[in-house]
Amino acid sequence: MPNSSTILLVDDEDSIQTLLTFPLERDGYRVVQARDGEDALRRFADEPVDLVVLDVMLPRLDGLEVCKRLRSQSDVPIIMLTARGEELDKVLGLELGADDYITKPFSIREFRSRVRALLRRAAAPRATAEREEVIERGELRIDLPRRTVQIRGETIQLTFIEFEMLAVLASSPGVVFSRRELLERLRGGADYREPRTIDVHIRHLREKIERDPSSPELILTIRGAGYRFRPE
């Protein structure tokens, strides 16, 4: 189906570029290729990009540094590509603000599913931009159409996934969401994904909105069940 989304594909291997570009273009996406970290940052600055697919191992600037720099200026969805067994890279990627990761080798079906899910979620706020929908929970204010968050009068910067997670939890105060349910809400499914990655995103979210992240008052852990936003 036709799609105007632009995907920045960053990988230094020609074989990977060819392997991934073909199915993406067949799905109707426009693919911009970059083969090293510095080239990726230049291309991102040159034109609007809707999603970044970013390999960890890159010449000049590695993928983790590129992820960090992109996240400092944008909430664009980022999928990191890691080699099998590189658990540290997966964790670091999430720490630096990546929204998802996929481990090589992977199936093209899985890859396309991840891309579609993130782009679908990223496009949803734009599709409902006419709705003046604001969630207010005490000192927390979430403006859904504008994708802005204020806590205690201060505007804070969230990644794409952090914003989506906060919106899901705050829209249903008191409701407990399991890690799997959050994955399905945020990424369109939980297949191929490690539910514990939700914990990393929750921790980052708490660091940004809680007075004391070690003793959270807004996002509460329900042991053995998942997470919930403080009941009203």
PyMOL commands that set and color helices and strands:
alter all, ss='L'
color gray80, all
select helices_A, chain A and resi 14-26+37-46+63-73+87-95+108-127+160-171+179-187+197-209
alter helices_A, ss='H'
color red, helices_A
select strands_A, chain A and resi 6-10+30-34+51-55+78-83+100-104+134-137+140-143+148-151+154-156+219-222+226-229
alter strands_A, ss='S'
color yellow, strands_A
deselect
rebuild
show_as cartoon
